[in-house]
Amino acid sequence: MALMAMIRAMRPHHWLKNGLVFVPILLNHDVFDLDALRDGALAFVAFSLLASAIYLLNDIVDVEADRRHPTKCKRPLAAGEITERQAYAMIPLLTVTAFALAWLLPQPRLFLMALGAYLVLALAYLFVLKRKLLVDVLGLAALHTLRILAGNAAGSIPLSSWLLAFSMFLFLSLALVKRYAELRITQDQSGLKKAGRGYHAEDIEALSQLGMASGCTCALIMALYVDSAAVKERYAHPELIWLLCPIILYQMSRIWFLARRGQMPDDPLVFMIRDWRSQVTGAAVVGILVAATLLP
């Protein structure tokens, strides 16, 4: 039973987010390259193990606050299903294994740098940044963007400034959704209680406006990207990439509509991965990219 509780404490359902390391492989048209897929899989496992180590440390640091939280009190450590000693023992094991896996890559240096940067930023977020107004959401956006940069490093794929800009605004919007959803849960009925993490209940509308603006900026970056030389060189039918813009606008708008209705969990990225409508839009994006590449 303690083993199953430990696995749940490692939050394997959040490992889905580490699939972001495959984004550069997809956009570089390497989905049929077995070597690229192997390197992406190693990067995925390494990030998943390191992220689990951070989650365990987070639960240790926040255990008392989690016990008072309406939903986080069910986490294995807060619920008493595992002990702090057991959690502490797993953290170095997961961390060392993650960095050891990186050495199996053909060119591990850049990936190790990305993995190290993720660890440093995650620790800074855990102990300092998550309590700072707006710095916390910028930190979350950077943590997700680092996964994409790690995918570039693992596959020895050149970095795209367009992808970097798109990712930062996309993940900033999703980080703001996360904070918005948490603020809705923690504020009291009068709406006047300080909601923690540097935010007050009255900040909720500003978070919403900033998040929706960031989401719309993603579509703007995509529209500018369509007319760039990079698209004309990479795709046989670059005009089809225009179809991604309304899909992005729909997806980001829907996320925020659900958040404002109180129907968004505290991790929108995991929600998008599991939500069938998001899966359909994701499949449509892949279909458009394939068609733009392969149609005669």
MIDOSE-1310 file (N, C-alpha, C; in nm, 2 decimals, decimal comma, always signed):
residues 296
malm	+0,08/-0,12/+0,00/+0,00/+0,00/+0,00/+0,09/+0,13/+0,00; +0,20/+0,12/+0,08/+0,29/+0,24/+0,08/+0,35/+0,26/-0,05; +0,38/+0,15/-0,13/+0,44/+0,16/-0,26/+0,34/+0,24/-0,35; +0,22/+0,20/-0,35/+0,12/+0,26/-0,44/+0,10/+0,41/-0,40
amir	+0,11/+0,44/-0,27/+0,10/+0,58/-0,22/+0,22/+0,66/-0,27; +0,34/+0,60/-0,27/+0,45/+0,67/-0,31/+0,45/+0,70/-0,46; +0,39/+0,60/-0,54/+0,38/+0,62/-0,68/+0,28/+0,74/-0,71; +0,17/+0,74/-0,63/+0,08/+0,85/-0,65/+0,14/+0,98/-0,61
amrp	+0,22/+0,98/-0,50/+0,29/+1,10/-0,46/+0,39/+1,16/-0,57; +0,44/+1,07/-0,65/+0,52/+1,10/-0,76/+0,45/+1,17/-0,88; +0,31/+1,16/-0,87/+0,22/+1,22/-0,96/+0,25/+1,18/-1,11; +0,24/+1,05/-1,14/+0,26/+1,01/-1,28/+0,17/+1,07/-1,38
hhwl	+0,05/+1,11/-1,33/-0,05/+1,17/-1,43/+0,01/+1,31/-1,48; +0,10/+1,37/-1,40/+0,16/+1,49/-1,45/+0,28/+1,47/-1,55; +0,32/+1,34/-1,56/+0,43/+1,31/-1,66/+0,38/+1,34/-1,80; +0,25/+1,34/-1,82/+0,21/+1,38/-1,96/+0,26/+1,51/-2,01
kngl	+0,28/+1,60/-1,91/+0,33/+1,73/-1,95/+0,47/+1,72/-2,01; +0,55/+1,62/-1,97/+0,68/+1,61/-2,02/+0,68/+1,56/-2,17; +0,57/+1,53/-2,22/+0,56/+1,50/-2,37/+0,59/+1,62/-2,45; +0,61/+1,74/-2,39/+0,65/+1,86/-2,46/+0,79/+1,84/-2,52
vfvp	+0,87/+1,75/-2,47/+1,00/+1,73/-2,53/+0,99/+1,67/-2,67; +0,88/+1,62/-2,71/+0,86/+1,56/-2,84/+0,82/+1,67/-2,94; +0,78/+1,79/-2,89/+0,73/+1,89/-2,99/+0,84/+1,93/-3,09; +0,97/+1,95/-3,05/+1,07/+1,98/-3,16/+1,08/+1,87/-3,26
illn	+1,07/+1,75/-3,21/+1,08/+1,63/-3,30/+0,97/+1,63/-3,40; +0,85/+1,66/-3,35/+0,73/+1,67/-3,44/+0,75/+1,78/-3,55; +0,79/+1,90/-3,50/+0,80/+2,01/-3,59/+0,92/+2,00/-3,68; +1,02/+1,92/-3,65/+1,13/+1,90/-3,73/+1,11/+1,79/-3,83
hdvf	+0,99/+1,73/-3,83/+0,95/+1,62/-3,92/+1,03/+1,50/-3,90; +1,06/+1,47/-3,77/+1,14/+1,35/-3,74/+1,06/+1,24/-3,67; +0,93/+1,24/-3,69/+0,84/+1,15/-3,62/+0,86/+1,00/-3,67; +0,93/+0,98/-3,78/+0,95/+0,85/-3,83/+1,10/+0,81/-3,82
dlda	+1,18/+0,90/-3,75/+1,32/+0,87/-3,72/+1,33/+0,80/-3,59; +1,36/+0,67/-3,59/+1,37/+0,59/-3,47/+1,47/+0,65/-3,37; +1,58/+0,70/-3,42/+1,68/+0,75/-3,33/+1,63/+0,87/-3,26; +1,56/+0,96/-3,33/+1,50/+1,08/-3,27/+1,40/+1,05/-3,17
lrdg	+1,32/+0,95/-3,20/+1,21/+0,90/-3,10/+1,28/+0,84/-2,98; +1,38/+0,77/-3,00/+1,45/+0,71/-2,88/+1,51/+0,82/-2,79; +1,57/+0,92/-2,85/+1,63/+1,03/-2,78/+1,52/+1,10/-2,70; +1,40/+1,12/-2,77/+1,29/+1,19/-2,71/+1,24/+1,11/-2,59
alaf	+1,23/+0,98/-2,61/+1,18/+0,89/-2,50/+1,28/+0,90/-2,38; +1,41/+0,90/-2,40/+1,50/+0,92/-2,29/+1,48/+1,05/-2,22; +1,46/+1,16/-2,30/+1,44/+1,29/-2,24/+1,31/+1,29/-2,16; +1,21/+1,23/-2,21/+1,08/+1,22/-2,14/+1,09/+1,15/-2,01
vafs	+1,16/+1,04/-2,00/+1,17/+0,96/-1,88/+1,26/+1,04/-1,78; +1,37/+1,11/-1,83/+1,45/+1,18/-1,74/+1,38/+1,30/-1,67; +1,30/+1,37/-1,76/+1,22/+1,48/-1,70/+1,11/+1,44/-1,61; +1,05/+1,32/-1,64/+0,95/+1,27/-1,55/+1,00/+1,24/-1,41
llas	+1,12/+1,17/-1,41/+1,18/+1,13/-1,28/+1,22/+1,26/-1,20; +1,28/+1,35/-1,27/+1,32/+1,47/-1,20/+1,20/+1,55/-1,15; +1,10/+1,56/-1,23/+0,98/+1,63/-1,19/+0,91/+1,56/-1,07; +0,92/+1,43/-1,06/+0,86/+1,36/-0,95/+0,94/+1,39/-0,82
aiyl	+1,07/+1,40/-0,83/+1,15/+1,44/-0,72/+1,12/+1,58/-0,67; +1,09/+1,67/-0,76/+1,05/+1,81/-0,72/+0,91/+1,80/-0,65; +0,82/+1,72/-0,71/+0,69/+1,71/-0,65/+0,69/+1,66/-0,51; +0,78/+1,56/-0,48/+0,79/+1,50/-0,35/+0,85/+1,61/-0,25
lndi	+0,95/+1,68/-0,30/+1,00/+1,79/-0,21/+0,90/+1,90/-0,19; +0,82/+1,93/-0,29/+0,71/+2,03/-0,27/+0,61/+1,98/-0,17; +0,58/+1,86/-0,17/+0,48/+1,80/-0,07/+0,54/+1,81/+0,07; +0,67/+1,78/+0,08/+0,73/+1,79/+0,22/+0,73/+1,94/+0,27
vdve	+0,76/+2,03/+0,18/+0,77/+2,17/+0,22/+0,63/+2,22/+0,26; +0,53/+2,18/+0,18/+0,39/+2,24/+0,19/+0,30/+2,14/+0,27; +0,35/+2,04/+0,34/+0,26/+1,94/+0,40/+0,16/+2,00/+0,49; +0,20/+2,10/+0,58/+0,10/+2,16/+0,67/-0,01/+2,24/+0,60
adrr	+0,04/+2,31/+0,50/-0,06/+2,39/+0,42/-0,15/+2,30/+0,34; -0,10/+2,19/+0,29/-0,18/+2,09/+0,21/-0,29/+2,03/+0,30; -0,25/+2,00/+0,43/-0,35/+1,94/+0,52/-0,47/+2,03/+0,54; -0,45/+2,16/+0,52/-0,56/+2,26/+0,54/-0,64/+2,29/+0,41
hptk	-0,58/+2,24/+0,30/-0,64/+2,27/+0,17/-0,75/+2,18/+0,14; -0,86/+2,23/+0,07/-0,98/+2,14/+0,05/-0,95/+2,02/-0,04; -0,85/+2,03/-0,13/-0,83/+1,92/-0,22/-0,69/+1,86/-0,20; -0,59/+1,94/-0,18/-0,45/+1,90/-0,16/-0,43/+1,81/-0,03
ckrp	-0,53/+1,81/+0,06/-0,52/+1,73/+0,18/-0,53/+1,58/+0,14; -0,57/+1,55/+0,02/-0,57/+1,41/-0,02/-0,44/+1,36/-0,07; -0,34/+1,44/-0,09/-0,21/+1,40/-0,13/-0,15/+1,30/-0,03; -0,08/+1,19/-0,08/-0,04/+1,08/+0,01/+0,04/+1,13/+0,14
laag	+0,13/+1,23/+0,12/+0,21/+1,28/+0,23/+0,12/+1,35/+0,33; +0,03/+1,44/+0,28/-0,06/+1,52/+0,37/-0,16/+1,42/+0,44; -0,20/+1,32/+0,37/-0,30/+1,22/+0,43/-0,23/+1,12/+0,52; -0,10/+1,12/+0,53/-0,03/+1,03/+0,62/-0,01/+0,89/+0,56
eite	-0,03/+0,87/+0,43/-0,01/+0,74/+0,36/+0,14/+0,71/+0,34; +0,22/+0,81/+0,34/+0,37/+0,79/+0,34/+0,43/+0,89/+0,44; +0,55/+0,86/+0,48/+0,62/+0,95/+0,58/+0,71/+1,04/+0,51; +0,75/+1,15/+0,58/+0,85/+1,24/+0,52/+0,99/+1,17/+0,50
rqay	+1,02/+1,08/+0,58/+1,15/+1,00/+0,57/+1,15/+0,92/+0,44; +1,04/+0,86/+0,41/+1,02/+0,78/+0,28/+1,04/+0,88/+0,16; +0,97/+0,99/+0,17/+0,98/+1,09/+0,06/+1,12/+1,14/+0,04; +1,18/+1,18/+0,15/+1,32/+1,23/+0,14/+1,41/+1,12/+0,08
amip	+1,39/+0,99/+0,11/+1,48/+0,89/+0,06/+1,46/+0,88/-0,10; +1,34/+0,90/-0,15/+1,32/+0,89/-0,29/+1,37/+1,00/-0,37; +1,39/+1,12/-0,31/+1,43/+1,24/-0,39/+1,56/+1,22/-0,45; +1,67/+1,19/-0,38/+1,80/+1,17/-0,45/+1,80/+1,06/-0,54
lltv	+1,73/+0,95/-0,52/+1,73/+0,84/-0,61/+1,67/+0,88/-0,74; +1,56/+0,95/-0,74/+1,50/+0,99/-0,87/+1,58/+1,09/-0,94; +1,65/+1,18/-0,87/+1,73/+1,29/-0,93/+1,85/+1,23/-0,99; +1,92/+1,14/-0,92/+2,04/+1,08/-0,98/+2,01/+1,00/-1,10
tafa	+1,90/+0,92/-1,10/+1,86/+0,84/-1,21/+1,83/+0,93/-1,33; +1,76/+1,04/-1,31/+1,73/+1,13/-1,42/+1,85/+1,18/-1,49; +1,95/+1,23/-1,41/+2,07/+1,28/-1,47/+2,16/+1,17/-1,53; +2,15/+1,05/-1,48/+2,22/+0,93/-1,54/+2,17/+0,90/-1,68
lawl	+2,04/+0,90/-1,69/+1,97/+0,87/-1,82/+2,02/+0,97/-1,93; +2,05/+1,09/-1,89/+2,09/+1,19/-1,99/+2,22/+1,15/-2,06; +2,30/+1,08/-1,99/+2,43/+1,04/-2,05/+2,41/+0,93/-2,16; +2,29/+0,87/-2,17/+2,27/+0,78/-2,28/+2,24/+0,85/-2,41
lpqp	+2,22/+0,98/-2,41/+2,19/+1,05/-2,53/+2,32/+1,07/-2,61; +2,31/+1,07/-2,74/+2,43/+1,09/-2,83/+2,52/+1,21/-2,79; +2,45/+1,32/-2,76/+2,52/+1,45/-2,73/+2,45/+1,50/-2,60; +2,50/+1,45/-2,49/+2,43/+1,48/-2,36/+2,45/+1,62/-2,30
rlfl	+2,55/+1,69/-2,35/+2,59/+1,81/-2,28/+2,48/+1,92/-2,27; +2,42/+1,95/-2,39/+2,31/+2,05/-2,39/+2,19/+2,00/-2,31; +2,16/+1,87/-2,32/+2,04/+1,82/-2,25/+2,07/+1,83/-2,10; +2,19/+1,80/-2,05/+2,22/+1,81/-1,91/+2,21/+1,95/-1,86
malg	+2,25/+2,05/-1,95/+2,23/+2,19/-1,92/+2,08/+2,23/-1,90; +2,00/+2,18/-1,99/+1,86/+2,20/-1,98/+1,80/+2,14/-1,86; +1,84/+2,01/-1,83/+1,79/+1,94/-1,71/+1,84/+2,01/-1,58; +1,96/+2,06/-1,58/+2,01/+2,13/-1,47/+1,94/+2,26/-1,45
aylv	+1,91/+2,33/-1,56/+1,84/+2,46/-1,55/+1,70/+2,44/-1,50; +1,64/+2,33/-1,54/+1,50/+2,30/-1,49/+1,51/+2,27/-1,34; +1,61/+2,20/-1,29/+1,62/+2,17/-1,15/+1,64/+2,30/-1,07; +1,73/+2,38/-1,11/+1,76/+2,51/-1,04/+1,63/+2,60/-1,04
lala	+1,57/+2,61/-1,15/+1,45/+2,70/-1,16/+1,33/+2,64/-1,08; +1,32/+2,51/-1,08/+1,21/+2,44/-1,00/+1,23/+2,46/-0,85; +1,36/+2,45/-0,81/+1,39/+2,47/-0,67/+1,37/+2,62/-0,63; +1,41/+2,71/-0,72/+1,38/+2,85/-0,69/+1,23/+2,88/-0,69
ylfv	+1,16/+2,82/-0,77/+1,01/+2,84/-0,77/+0,95/+2,78/-0,64; +1,00/+2,67/-0,60/+0,95/+2,60/-0,48/+0,97/+2,68/-0,35; +1,09/+2,74/-0,34/+1,13/+2,80/-0,22/+1,11/+2,96/-0,22; +1,11/+3,02/-0,34/+1,10/+3,16/-0,34/+0,99/+3,21/-0,44
lkrk	+1,00/+3,17/-0,56/+0,93/+3,24/-0,67/+0,78/+3,22/-0,66; +0,73/+3,11/-0,61/+0,59/+3,08/-0,61/+0,51/+3,17/-0,52; +0,58/+3,25/-0,43/+0,51/+3,34/-0,34/+0,52/+3,48/-0,39; +0,58/+3,50/-0,51/+0,60/+3,64/-0,56/+0,50/+3,67/-0,67
llvd	+0,43/+3,78/-0,66/+0,33/+3,83/-0,75/+0,38/+3,83/-0,89; +0,32/+3,76/-0,98/+0,35/+3,75/-1,13/+0,48/+3,68/-1,16; +0,58/+3,69/-1,07/+0,70/+3,62/-1,10/+0,68/+3,47/-1,10; +0,58/+3,43/-1,02/+0,54/+3,28/-1,01/+0,49/+3,23/-1,14
vlgl	+0,41/+3,30/-1,21/+0,35/+3,25/-1,33/+0,46/+3,26/-1,45; +0,55/+3,36/-1,44/+0,66/+3,36/-1,54/+0,75/+3,24/-1,51; +0,77/+3,21/-1,39/+0,85/+3,09/-1,36/+0,79/+2,96/-1,41; +0,66/+2,95/-1,39/+0,59/+2,83/-1,44/+0,60/+2,82/-1,59
aalh	+0,58/+2,94/-1,66/+0,59/+2,94/-1,81/+0,73/+2,90/-1,85; +0,83/+2,94/-1,78/+0,97/+2,91/-1,81/+1,00/+2,76/-1,79; +0,94/+2,70/-1,68/+0,96/+2,56/-1,66/+0,90/+2,47/-1,77; +0,79/+2,51/-1,82/+0,73/+2,44/-1,93/+0,81/+2,46/-2,06
tlri	+0,85/+2,58/-2,08/+0,93/+2,61/-2,20/+1,06/+2,53/-2,20; +1,12/+2,52/-2,08/+1,25/+2,44/-2,07/+1,23/+2,30/-2,12; +1,11/+2,24/-2,10/+1,09/+2,10/-2,16/+1,10/+2,10/-2,31; +1,05/+2,20/-2,37/+1,07/+2,21/-2,52/+1,21/+2,23/-2,56
lagn	+1,28/+2,32/-2,49/+1,43/+2,34/-2,51/+1,50/+2,21/-2,49; +1,46/+2,13/-2,39/+1,53/+2,00/-2,37/+1,51/+1,91/-2,48; +1,39/+1,91/-2,54/+1,36/+1,83/-2,66/+1,45/+1,87/-2,78; +1,48/+2,00/-2,79/+1,57/+2,05/-2,89/+1,71/+1,99/-2,87
aags	+1,75/+2,00/-2,74/+1,88/+1,95/-2,70/+1,90/+1,80/-2,72; +1,80/+1,72/-2,68/+1,80/+1,58/-2,69/+1,81/+1,53/-2,83; +1,74/+1,60/-2,92/+1,74/+1,56/-3,06/+1,84/+1,63/-3,15; +1,92/+1,72/-3,08/+2,02/+1,80/-3,16/+1,95/+1,88/-3,27
ipls	+1,84/+1,94/-3,23/+1,75/+2,01/-3,33/+1,78/+2,16/-3,30; +1,80/+2,24/-3,41/+1,83/+2,38/-3,39/+1,70/+2,45/-3,32; +1,73/+2,55/-3,24/+1,63/+2,62/-3,17/+1,56/+2,72/-3,26; +1,42/+2,72/-3,25/+1,34/+2,81/-3,33/+1,30/+2,93/-3,24
swll	+1,33/+3,05/-3,28/+1,29/+3,16/-3,20/+1,13/+3,18/-3,20; +1,07/+3,13/-3,31/+0,92/+3,14/-3,32/+0,86/+3,05/-3,22; +0,91/+2,92/-3,21/+0,86/+2,83/-3,12/+0,88/+2,88/-2,97; +1,00/+2,94/-2,95/+1,03/+2,99/-2,81/+0,93/+3,10/-2,77
afsm	+0,90/+3,19/-2,86/+0,81/+3,30/-2,83/+0,67/+3,25/-2,81; +0,63/+3,16/-2,90/+0,49/+3,10/-2,89/+0,48/+3,02/-2,76; +0,58/+2,95/-2,72/+0,57/+2,87/-2,60/+0,56/+2,95/-2,48; +0,64/+3,06/-2,47/+0,64/+3,14/-2,35/+0,50/+3,21/-2,33
flfl	+0,44/+3,26/-2,44/+0,30/+3,32/-2,42/+0,20/+3,21/-2,39; +0,21/+3,10/-2,46/+0,11/+2,99/-2,43/+0,12/+2,95/-2,29; +0,24/+2,92/-2,24/+0,25/+2,87/-2,10/+0,23/+2,97/-2,00; +0,25/+3,10/-2,04/+0,21/+3,21/-1,94/+0,06/+3,21/-1,93
slal	-0,01/+3,20/-2,04/-0,16/+3,20/-2,03/-0,21/+3,08/-1,94; -0,15/+2,96/-1,96/-0,19/+2,85/-1,88/-0,15/+2,86/-1,74; -0,03/+2,92/-1,71/+0,01/+2,94/-1,57/-0,09/+3,04/-1,50; -0,14/+3,14/-1,58/-0,23/+3,23/-1,52/-0,37/+3,16/-1,50
vkry	-0,41/+3,07/-1,58/-0,53/+2,99/-1,56/-0,51/+2,91/-1,43; -0,40/+2,85/-1,41/-0,37/+2,77/-1,29/-0,39/+2,86/-1,16; -0,32/+2,98/-1,17/-0,33/+3,07/-1,05/-0,47/+3,12/-1,03; -0,54/+3,15/-1,14/-0,68/+3,19/-1,14/-0,77/+3,09/-1,07
aelr	-0,75/+2,96/-1,11/-0,83/+2,85/-1,06/-0,81/+2,84/-0,91; -0,68/+2,84/-0,87/-0,65/+2,83/-0,73/-0,71/+2,95/-0,65; -0,71/+3,07/-0,71/-0,76/+3,18/-0,64/-0,91/+3,17/-0,61; -0,98/+3,11/-0,71/-1,12/+3,09/-0,69/-1,15/+2,99/-0,58
itqd	-1,06/+2,89/-0,56/-1,08/+2,79/-0,46/-1,05/+2,85/-0,32; -0,95/+2,93/-0,31/-0,90/+2,97/-0,18/-0,96/+3,10/-0,12; -1,02/+3,18/-0,21/-1,09/+3,30/-0,16/-1,21/+3,26/-0,08; -1,25/+3,34/+0,02/-1,37/+3,31/+0,10/-1,49/+3,37/+0,03
qsgl	-1,61/+3,35/+0,08/-1,73/+3,39/+0,02/-1,74/+3,54/+0,00; -1,68/+3,61/+0,09/-1,69/+3,76/+0,08/-1,60/+3,81/-0,02; -1,50/+3,73/-0,07/-1,41/+3,77/-0,17/-1,31/+3,87/-0,13; -1,29/+3,88/+0,01/-1,20/+3,98/+0,06/-1,07/+3,92/+0,12
kkag	-1,07/+3,79/+0,14/-0,96/+3,72/+0,21/-0,84/+3,72/+0,12; -0,72/+3,75/+0,18/-0,60/+3,73/+0,10/-0,58/+3,59/+0,07; -0,56/+3,57/-0,06/-0,56/+3,43/-0,11/-0,42/+3,36/-0,12; -0,32/+3,42/-0,07/-0,19/+3,36/-0,06/-0,11/+3,37/-0,19
rgyh	+0,02/+3,33/-0,19/+0,10/+3,33/-0,30/+0,12/+3,46/-0,36; +0,11/+3,57/-0,28/+0,13/+3,70/-0,33/+0,00/+3,77/-0,40; -0,11/+3,70/-0,40/-0,23/+3,75/-0,46/-0,34/+3,77/-0,36; -0,43/+3,87/-0,40/-0,55/+3,89/-0,32/-0,67/+3,85/-0,40
aedi	-0,78/+3,83/-0,33/-0,90/+3,79/-0,40/-0,94/+3,89/-0,51; -0,91/+4,02/-0,49/-0,95/+4,12/-0,59/-0,86/+4,12/-0,71; -0,76/+4,04/-0,71/-0,67/+4,03/-0,83/-0,72/+3,94/-0,94; -0,83/+3,87/-0,91/-0,88/+3,76/-0,99/-0,91/+3,81/-1,13
eals	-0,97/+3,93/-1,14/-1,01/+3,98/-1,27/-0,89/+4,02/-1,35; -0,79/+4,08/-1,29/-0,67/+4,11/-1,36/-0,59/+3,99/-1,41; -0,59/+3,88/-1,33/-0,53/+3,76/-1,38/-0,60/+3,71/-1,51; -0,74/+3,72/-1,50/-0,81/+3,67/-1,62/-0,78/+3,75/-1,74
qlgm	-0,78/+3,88/-1,73/-0,75/+3,97/-1,85/-0,61/+3,95/-1,90; -0,51/+3,94/-1,81/-0,37/+3,91/-1,86/-0,36/+3,78/-1,92; -0,43/+3,68/-1,87/-0,42/+3,54/-1,92/-0,49/+3,53/-2,06; -0,60/+3,60/-2,08/-0,67/+3,59/-2,21/-0,58/+3,67/-2,31
asgc	-0,52/+3,78/-2,27/-0,44/+3,86/-2,36/-0,32/+3,77/-2,41; -0,26/+3,70/-2,31/-0,14/+3,61/-2,35/-0,19/+3,50/-2,44; -0,31/+3,45/-2,42/-0,36/+3,34/-2,51/-0,38/+3,40/-2,65; -0,43/+3,52/-2,67/-0,45/+3,58/-2,80/-0,32/+3,61/-2,87
tcal	-0,22/+3,64/-2,78/-0,08/+3,67/-2,84/-0,03/+3,54/-2,91; -0,06/+3,43/-2,85/-0,01/+3,30/-2,92/-0,06/+3,30/-3,06; -0,19/+3,33/-3,08/-0,25/+3,33/-3,22/-0,18/+3,43/-3,31; -0,15/+3,55/-3,25/-0,08/+3,65/-3,33/+0,06/+3,60/-3,37
imal	+0,13/+3,54/-3,28/+0,27/+3,49/-3,31/+0,26/+3,39/-3,42; +0,16/+3,30/-3,41/+0,14/+3,20/-3,52/+0,11/+3,27/-3,65; +0,03/+3,37/-3,65/-0,01/+3,44/-3,78/+0,12/+3,51/-3,84; +0,20/+3,56/-3,75/+0,33/+3,62/-3,80/+0,42/+3,51/-3,86
yvds	+0,42/+3,40/-3,79/+0,51/+3,28/-3,83/+0,47/+3,23/-3,97; +0,34/+3,23/-4,00/+0,29/+3,18/-4,12/+0,36/+3,25/-4,24; +0,38/+3,38/-4,22/+0,44/+3,46/-4,33/+0,59/+3,47/-4,33; +0,65/+3,39/-4,24/+0,80/+3,40/-4,23/+0,86/+3,31/-4,34
aavk	+0,99/+3,33/-4,36/+1,07/+3,25/-4,45/+1,08/+3,11/-4,40; +1,08/+3,09/-4,27/+1,10/+2,95/-4,22/+0,98/+2,86/-4,26; +0,86/+2,91/-4,26/+0,75/+2,83/-4,30/+0,75/+2,80/-4,45; +0,79/+2,89/-4,53/+0,80/+2,87/-4,68/+0,90/+2,77/-4,71
erya	+1,01/+2,76/-4,63/+1,11/+2,66/-4,66/+1,07/+2,52/-4,61; +1,00/+2,51/-4,50/+0,97/+2,39/-4,44/+0,85/+2,32/-4,49; +0,75/+2,39/-4,54/+0,62/+2,33/-4,57/+0,59/+2,35/-4,72; +0,54/+2,25/-4,78/+0,50/+2,25/-4,92/+0,38/+2,34/-4,95
hpel	+0,29/+2,35/-4,85/+0,17/+2,44/-4,86/+0,16/+2,52/-4,73; +0,24/+2,62/-4,72/+0,25/+2,71/-4,60/+0,12/+2,78/-4,57; +0,03/+2,80/-4,67/-0,10/+2,86/-4,65/-0,19/+2,79/-4,56; -0,17/+2,65/-4,55/-0,25/+2,57/-4,47/-0,23/+2,60/-4,32
iwll	-0,11/+2,65/-4,29/-0,07/+2,68/-4,15/-0,16/+2,79/-4,09; -0,22/+2,87/-4,18/-0,32/+2,97/-4,13/-0,43/+2,91/-4,05; -0,47/+2,79/-4,08/-0,58/+2,72/-4,01/-0,55/+2,70/-3,87; -0,42/+2,70/-3,83/-0,39/+2,69/-3,69/-0,44/+2,80/-3,60
cpii	-0,44/+2,92/-3,66/-0,48/+3,04/-3,59/-0,62/+3,04/-3,52; -0,72/+3,00/-3,60/-0,85/+2,99/-3,53/-0,86/+2,88/-3,43; -0,78/+2,77/-3,45/-0,78/+2,66/-3,36/-0,72/+2,71/-3,23; -0,61/+2,78/-3,23/-0,55/+2,83/-3,11/-0,64/+2,93/-3,04
lyqm	-0,71/+3,02/-3,11/-0,80/+3,11/-3,05/-0,91/+3,04/-2,98; -0,97/+2,94/-3,05/-1,08/+2,86/-2,99/-1,03/+2,79/-2,86; -0,92/+2,72/-2,87/-0,87/+2,65/-2,75/-0,84/+2,74/-2,63; -0,77/+2,85/-2,65/-0,74/+2,93/-2,54/-0,86/+3,00/-2,49
sriw	-0,95/+3,04/-2,57/-1,08/+3,11/-2,53/-1,16/+3,01/-2,45; -1,17/+2,89/-2,49/-1,25/+2,79/-2,42/-1,19/+2,76/-2,28; -1,06/+2,75/-2,27/-0,99/+2,73/-2,15/-1,03/+2,84/-2,05; -1,03/+2,96/-2,09/-1,06/+3,07/-2,00/-1,21/+3,08/-1,97
flar	-1,30/+3,04/-2,06/-1,44/+3,04/-2,03/-1,47/+2,94/-1,92; -1,40/+2,82/-1,93/-1,42/+2,72/-1,83/-1,36/+2,76/-1,70; -1,25/+2,83/-1,70/-1,19/+2,88/-1,58/-1,28/+2,98/-1,51; -1,34/+3,07/-1,58/-1,42/+3,17/-1,53/-1,56/+3,11/-1,47
rgqm	-1,59/+3,00/-1,53/-1,71/+2,93/-1,48/-1,68/+2,84/-1,36; -1,55/+2,83/-1,32/-1,51/+2,75/-1,21/-1,51/+2,60/-1,24; -1,49/+2,57/-1,37/-1,49/+2,43/-1,42/-1,35/+2,38/-1,46; -1,25/+2,46/-1,42/-1,11/+2,42/-1,46/-1,03/+2,37/-1,34
pddp	-0,97/+2,25/-1,34/-0,89/+2,21/-1,23/-0,77/+2,29/-1,22; -0,68/+2,26/-1,12/-0,57/+2,35/-1,09/-0,45/+2,33/-1,18; -0,46/+2,24/-1,28/-0,35/+2,22/-1,38/-0,41/+2,21/-1,51; -0,42/+2,33/-1,59/-0,49/+2,33/-1,72/-0,42/+2,25/-1,82
lvfm	-0,29/+2,23/-1,81/-0,22/+2,15/-1,91/-0,26/+2,00/-1,91; -0,27/+1,95/-1,79/-0,32/+1,81/-1,77/-0,46/+1,80/-1,82; -0,54/+1,91/-1,79/-0,68/+1,91/-1,84/-0,69/+1,90/-1,99; -0,60/+1,98/-2,06/-0,60/+1,98/-2,20/-0,56/+1,84/-2,26
irdw	-0,47/+1,78/-2,19/-0,43/+1,64/-2,24/-0,54/+1,54/-2,23; -0,62/+1,55/-2,12/-0,72/+1,46/-2,10/-0,86/+1,49/-2,16; -0,88/+1,62/-2,19/-1,01/+1,66/-2,24/-1,03/+1,62/-2,38; -1,15/+1,56/-2,42/-1,16/+1,51/-2,55/-1,17/+1,62/-2,66
rsqv	-1,22/+1,73/-2,62/-1,23/+1,84/-2,72/-1,09/+1,89/-2,75; -1,01/+1,90/-2,65/-0,87/+1,94/-2,67/-0,79/+1,84/-2,75; -0,82/+1,71/-2,73/-0,76/+1,60/-2,81/-0,80/+1,62/-2,95; -0,92/+1,65/-2,98/-0,97/+1,67/-3,12/-0,90/+1,79/-3,18
tgaa	-0,88/+1,90/-3,11/-0,81/+2,01/-3,17/-0,67/+1,98/-3,19; -0,61/+1,90/-3,09/-0,47/+1,86/-3,11/-0,45/+1,78/-3,23; -0,54/+1,68/-3,25/-0,54/+1,60/-3,37/-0,55/+1,68/-3,50; -0,64/+1,78/-3,49/-0,65/+1,87/-3,61/-0,52/+1,95/-3,64
vvgi	-0,45/+1,99/-3,54/-0,33/+2,06/-3,55/-0,23/+1,97/-3,62; -0,22/+1,85/-3,57/-0,12/+1,75/-3,63/-0,16/+1,72/-3,78; -0,29/+1,71/-3,80/-0,34/+1,68/-3,94/-0,30/+1,79/-4,03; -0,32/+1,92/-3,99/-0,29/+2,03/-4,07/-0,14/+2,04/-4,10
lvaa	-0,05/+2,01/-4,00/+0,09/+2,01/-4,02/+0,13/+1,90/-4,12; +0,07/+1,79/-4,11/+0,10/+1,68/-4,20/+0,06/+1,71/-4,34; -0,06/+1,77/-4,35/-0,11/+1,80/-4,49/-0,03/+1,91/-4,55; +0,02/+2,01/-4,47/+0,10/+2,12/-4,52/+0,24/+2,07/-4,57
tllp	+0,28/+1,96/-4,51/+0,41/+1,90/-4,54/+0,40/+1,80/-4,66; +0,30/+1,72/-4,67/+0,30/+1,60/-4,76/+0,21/+1,62/-4,88; +0,11/+1,71/-4,88/+0,03/+1,72/-5,00/+0,11/+1,77/-5,12; +0,08/+1,71/-5,23/+0,15/+1,75/-5,35/+0,11/+1,89/-5,40
